[in-house]
Amino acid sequence: MNFEIDSARLLSEIEALALISEAEPPVVTRIVFTPADMRARAWLIDHCRAAGLAVRQDAAGNIIAHWRGSDSAAPAVGTGSHLDAIPNAGKYDGVVGVLGGLEAIRALQRAGFRPKNSVELLVFTSEEPTRFGIGCLGSRLLSGALSADAARKLIDRNAQSLDEVRRQAGLSGELENVRLPSGYYKAFLELHIEQGPVLERERVPLGIVSKIAAPASARILIEGEGGHAGAVLMADRRDALCAAAELILAIENAARTSSIDTVATVGMCEVFPGAVNSIPSRVRISLDVRDTDLARRDGVMCAMEKAAKEISQRRSVSIRIELLNADAPAECAPDVMDVLAASCRKHGLKFLPLISRAYHDSLFMAQIAPVAMLFIPCRNGYSHRPDEYAAIDDIARGTLVLAEALASLSA
């Protein structure tokens, strides 16, 4: 059976979805449960229903579009990704996996394929940590990696809880009911842009992921003492921003001296009171540390804590660290990886084994199902920025391989 991808339609849908944003093109910003996110969800649900899929949303807002198989008792085969986007992002992160997954299902339908195992397209809630400070919120709840009680304690910058925000978005039901039962999925596949330069540099069209990096994140509060910028002598200062700067550099050094696979980022810094002639008395920073090796990742976290203690004592400031998450790396399932490899070979497409240094919803789906990830190139490895770009030919190739794999796994 031959499957054909409608590249023109797929590209048109990617472009249309990119216009559903809180920012002007080419910027894409879709923070979870904001008006733009809700419009994108409604748009996607309409397209899924037009493809004959039965759509439901769970209490966390995960969208599940179901193509019923002939054996309704058999475990389903899943694919998908996310639609939310960080501020000042591009149009391909997550979207390639969602719209590529939808087009893969439509390609199977057009060819007359009838699955034995049901096939589901998943759109995960809040893969990005922008609103609640923790990434992969939907897949954490689906897999049980995050409890309903812990989720209810999450608040955004406006002190609104997850429960308040999701109910304002029209979602009902209890978070306890989000978790999927054991054995629900036979396999889960995620198509994604690489978000790195390897495939483009090596001129290879596809990558099959073997391991997904382990993330840890924290919020750090540094409190010193404010005062007049002209009146307080340098020897008497307890400058929270200077302490934060030292800590940020210590974190950078810990990651640089660890391994090529270790990365650390302080991506947010809020300074109070934020006046040119006032000594900063309070600073909040975010921390994101990742590695494919758990011990190395934890080593950076320990180095950060040691540096924070030393800086706190020497500068007479207080430093409080709130650990948001510290997750283990995931191994992709060899059997599912083999299905992707066979799909590549069927079409004469080269592929590379890759490690995902970014983490994805597949990291948590791996706790309840055999998973595999398929990467396509993105220009210069750029992601999380407006000039993020993936060529439609590469997207179509990835979608074709995904369609073949879904057919193999659901036959």
C-alpha positions in Angstrom: 0.0 0.0 0.0 1.4 3.4 -1.0 0.8 6.5 1.1 1.0 10.0 -0.3 1.5 13.2 1.7 -0.4 16.3 0.6 2.5 18.7 1.0 0.6 21.8 -0.2 -2.2 21.2 2.2 0.2 20.6 5.1 2.1 23.7 4.3 -1.1 25.8 4.1 -2.2 24.5 7.5 1.2 25.3 9.1 1.0 28.8 7.7 -2.6 29.3 8.8 -2.0 28.1 12.3 1.0 30.4 12.6 -1.4 33.4 12.2 -3.2 32.3 15.4 -0.8 34.1 17.8 -0.6 36.8 20.4 2.1 38.6 18.4 2.4 39.9 14.8 3.9 37.6 12.1 6.5 36.2 11.8 6.5 35.9 15.6 4.4 33.1 17.1 3.3 33.4 20.8 0.7 31.0 22.1 0.8 30.6 25.9 -1.4 27.9 27.3 -5.1 28.8 27.9 -4.7 32.3 26.6 -7.1 33.5 23.8 -4.6 32.6 21.1 -4.1 29.1 22.5 -7.8 28.6 22.7 -8.4 29.7 19.1 -5.6 27.4 18.0 -7.2 24.5 19.8 -10.6 25.1 18.3 -9.0 25.4 14.8 -7.2 22.1 15.3 -10.3 20.3 16.6 -12.3 21.4 13.6 -9.6 20.0 11.3 -9.6 16.7 13.2 -13.3 16.3 13.0 -13.2 17.1 9.3 -10.9 14.1 9.0 -13.6 11.9 10.7 -11.8 11.7 14.0 -13.7 11.6 17.3 -12.3 14.3 19.5 -12.3 14.8 23.3 -10.5 17.0 25.7 -9.5 15.7 29.2 -9.6 17.8 32.4 -6.1 19.2 31.7 -7.0 20.2 28.2 -5.1 17.5 26.4 -6.8 16.9 23.0 -7.2 13.3 21.9 -8.4 12.7 18.3 -9.4 9.1 17.9 -9.5 7.0 14.7 -11.2 3.8 15.7 -9.6 0.5 14.8 -11.3 -2.8 14.0 -10.3 -4.2 17.4 -11.5 -1.7 19.9 -10.1 -3.7 22.8 -6.5 -3.6 21.4 -4.2 -0.9 22.8 -4.1 2.3 20.6 -1.1 3.7 18.7 -0.5 7.3 19.5 1.3 10.2 17.8 1.3 14.0 18.3 3.0 16.9 20.0 2.0 20.4 21.2 0.6 23.7 19.9 1.6 26.1 22.7 4.6 28.4 21.9 6.8 30.5 24.1 6.9 34.3 23.6 8.8 35.3 20.5 8.8 31.8 19.0 8.5 30.3 15.5 5.9 28.3 13.7 7.3 24.7 13.6 8.1 23.6 17.1 5.4 21.1 18.2 3.2 22.1 15.2 5.1 19.7 12.8 4.3 16.8 15.1 0.6 17.8 15.4 -0.2 18.7 11.8 2.2 16.1 10.5 0.4 13.5 12.7 -2.9 14.6 11.3 -1.7 14.5 7.7 -0.2 11.0 8.3 -3.6 9.8 9.5 -5.3 11.4 6.4 -2.8 9.8 4.1 -3.6 6.4 5.6 -7.3 7.1 5.1 -6.9 8.2 1.5 -5.0 5.0 0.7 -7.9 2.9 2.1 -5.9 1.7 5.1 -8.0 0.3 7.9 -6.2 0.0 11.3 -6.7 -2.9 13.6 -5.4 -0.9 16.6 -7.1 2.5 17.0 -4.8 5.4 16.1 -4.8 8.6 18.2 -3.5 12.1 17.6 -2.5 13.8 20.9 -2.1 17.5 21.4 -0.5 17.9 24.8 -1.3 20.8 27.1 1.5 23.2 28.0 4.6 21.5 26.7 6.3 24.8 27.3 6.8 26.0 30.9 6.0 29.6 30.2 2.8 29.9 32.3 3.2 27.6 35.2 7.0 27.2 35.4 6.9 23.5 34.5 7.1 21.9 31.1 5.1 19.0 29.6 2.2 19.6 32.0 -0.3 17.6 30.0 2.0 14.6 29.4 3.1 14.6 33.0 -0.5 14.2 34.1 -1.3 11.6 31.4 1.6 9.5 32.6 1.2 10.0 36.3 4.6 11.7 36.6 2.7 14.7 38.1 0.0 14.1 40.6 -3.3 15.9 40.5 -2.6 17.4 44.0 0.8 18.7 42.8 -0.8 20.1 39.7 -3.4 22.0 41.7 -0.7 23.8 43.5 0.7 25.3 40.3 0.2 29.1 39.9 1.0 31.5 37.2 2.5 35.0 37.5 -0.9 36.5 38.2 -1.3 34.1 41.2 -4.0 32.1 39.3 -4.0 28.4 39.9 -4.1 25.8 37.2 -7.6 24.9 38.4 -8.8 28.5 38.1 -7.2 28.9 34.6 -8.5 25.7 33.1 -12.0 26.2 34.3 -12.0 29.7 32.9 -11.0 28.0 29.6 -14.2 25.9 29.8 -12.6 22.7 30.9 -14.4 20.5 33.4 -13.7 17.3 35.2 -11.2 16.3 37.8 -7.4 16.2 37.2 -7.3 12.7 38.9 -9.1 11.4 35.8 -6.4 12.5 33.3 -3.9 9.7 34.0 -4.1 7.0 31.3 -4.4 3.3 32.4 -1.5 1.0 32.1 -1.2 -0.5 28.6 -3.4 2.1 27.0 -0.9 2.6 24.2 0.9 0.0 22.2 3.4 2.7 21.1 3.7 6.4 20.9 5.6 8.3 18.1 6.5 12.0 18.0 7.6 13.8 14.9 9.6 17.0 15.7 12.1 19.4 14.3 15.6 18.6 15.6 16.1 22.0 17.3 19.8 21.4 16.6 22.2 21.6 13.7 23.3 17.9 13.2 20.9 16.8 10.5 21.4 19.9 8.4 25.2 19.8 8.9 25.4 16.1 7.9 22.9 16.6 5.1 20.8 13.7 6.3 17.0 14.1 6.1 15.9 12.2 9.2 17.0 11.4 12.7 15.8 8.6 15.0 16.2 9.4 18.6 17.6 6.9 21.1 17.6 8.9 24.3 15.9 12.1 25.6 17.8 14.3 28.0 16.9 14.7 31.7 15.7 18.1 32.7 15.8 19.9 36.0 14.4 23.4 36.6 14.2 25.7 39.6 13.1 29.2 40.6 15.7 31.1 42.6 15.0 34.1 44.9 17.9 36.4 45.9 17.1 39.0 48.6 19.5 41.7 49.7 19.0 45.3 50.8 18.0 48.2 48.6 19.1 51.8 48.9 20.0 55.0 47.1 22.5 54.4 44.3 24.5 57.4 45.3 24.4 57.3 49.1 25.2 53.6 49.9 29.0 53.0 49.8 30.2 49.9 47.9 31.5 48.3 51.1 28.1 48.5 52.7 26.1 47.0 49.8 24.0 43.9 49.8 23.2 44.0 46.1 20.8 41.2 45.1 21.6 41.6 41.3 25.3 41.4 41.8 24.8 38.2 43.8 22.5 36.8 41.0 25.2 37.7 38.4 27.8 35.7 40.3 25.4 32.8 40.7 24.6 32.8 37.0 28.2 32.7 36.0 28.8 29.9 38.5 26.0 27.9 36.9 27.5 28.5 33.5 30.9 27.3 34.6 29.5 24.2 36.2 27.8 23.2 32.9 30.8 24.2 30.8 33.2 22.0 32.8 30.8 19.0 33.0 30.3 17.5 29.5 29.4 18.4 25.9 26.0 17.0 26.7 25.4 19.2 29.7 23.6 22.5 29.2 22.4 25.1 31.7 20.3 28.2 31.1 19.1 31.1 33.2 16.4 32.5 30.9 14.5 34.8 33.2 15.7 37.5 35.5 13.3 39.9 37.4 14.9 42.8 39.2 13.2 44.8 42.0 12.6 47.7 42.2 14.1 48.2 38.7 15.1 51.8 38.9 18.3 53.2 37.5 19.2 55.0 40.8 18.2 52.2 43.2 20.2 49.3 44.4 18.4 46.0 43.6 17.0 44.5 46.7 15.3 41.4 45.2 16.0 39.3 42.1 14.2 36.2 40.8 15.9 34.0 38.2 14.9 30.8 36.5 17.2 27.8 36.0 17.0 25.0 33.4 19.7 22.3 33.5 19.7 19.3 31.1 21.8 16.3 30.4 21.4 12.8 29.0 23.2 11.5 32.0 21.4 11.9 35.3 24.5 12.0 37.5 26.1 14.8 35.5 22.8 16.8 35.5 22.6 16.4 39.3 26.2 17.4 39.6 25.5 20.8 38.1 22.6 21.2 40.4 24.8 20.4 43.4 27.5 22.8 42.2 24.8 25.5 41.9 23.6 24.9 45.5 27.2 25.0 46.8 27.9 28.3 44.9 24.6 29.8 46.2 25.6 29.0 49.8 29.0 30.6 49.4 27.7 33.7 47.6 24.9 34.1 50.2 27.4 34.1 53.1 30.0 36.3 51.4 27.6 38.9 50.2 25.2 38.8 53.1 22.2 38.1 51.0 19.6 35.3 51.2 19.2 32.8 48.4 16.2 30.5 48.3 16.0 27.7 45.7 12.7 26.2 44.7 13.1 23.0 42.8 10.3 22.7 40.2 11.2 19.4 38.7 14.1 16.9 38.3 13.2 14.2 35.9 15.1 11.2 34.7 16.2 10.7 31.1 14.2 8.4 28.8 15.3 5.6 26.6 13.4 5.2 23.4 12.0 1.7 22.7 14.2 -0.3 20.3 11.3 -2.1 18.7 9.5 1.2 17.9 12.8 2.7 16.7 13.2 -0.3 14.4 9.8 0.4 12.9 10.8 4.0 12.1 14.1 2.7 10.6 12.3 0.2 8.4 9.9 2.9 7.2 12.9 5.1 6.2 14.6 2.2 4.4 11.3 1.4 2.5 11.6 4.9 0.9 15.3 4.9 0.5 15.8 7.7 3.1 19.0 8.0 5.1 18.7 8.6 8.8 21.0 9.2 11.8 20.8 8.0 15.4 20.4 11.0 17.5 20.1 12.1 21.2 17.5 14.7 22.0 19.1 17.3 24.2 15.8 19.2 24.3 13.1 17.4 26.2 9.6 16.6 24.8 6.3 15.1 25.8 7.7 11.7 24.7 10.0 11.9 27.8 6.9 11.3 30.0 5.0 9.2 27.6 7.9 6.8 27.9 6.8 6.0 31.4 3.6 4.4 30.2 4.3 3.3 26.6 7.1 2.3 24.3 8.1 5.6 22.5 10.2 6.7 19.6 11.0 10.2 18.2 11.6 11.1 14.5 13.6 14.3 13.9 13.7 16.4 10.7 16.2 19.2 10.0 15.6 22.8 10.9 17.7 25.6 9.4 20.9 26.4 11.4 19.4 24.4 14.2 17.4 27.5 15.2 14.3 27.1 17.4 12.3 29.1 20.0 12.8 32.2 17.8 10.9 33.7 14.9 13.3 32.6 12.2 12.8 29.0 13.1 12.4 27.2 9.8 11.8 23.7 8.4 11.5 23.0 4.7 8.2 21.5 3.5 10.0 18.7 1.7 11.7 17.7 5.0 8.3 18.0 6.8 6.6 15.9 4.2 9.4 13.2 4.3 9.0 13.0 8.1 5.2 12.8 7.8 5.5 10.0 5.2 7.8 7.9 7.5 5.4 8.6 10.4 2.5 7.4 8.3 4.3 4.2 7.3 5.2 3.6 11.0 1.6 4.2 12.2 0.4 1.7 9.6 2.9 -0.9 10.6 2.1 -0.6 14.3 -1.7 -0.5 13.9 -2.0 -3.2 11.2 
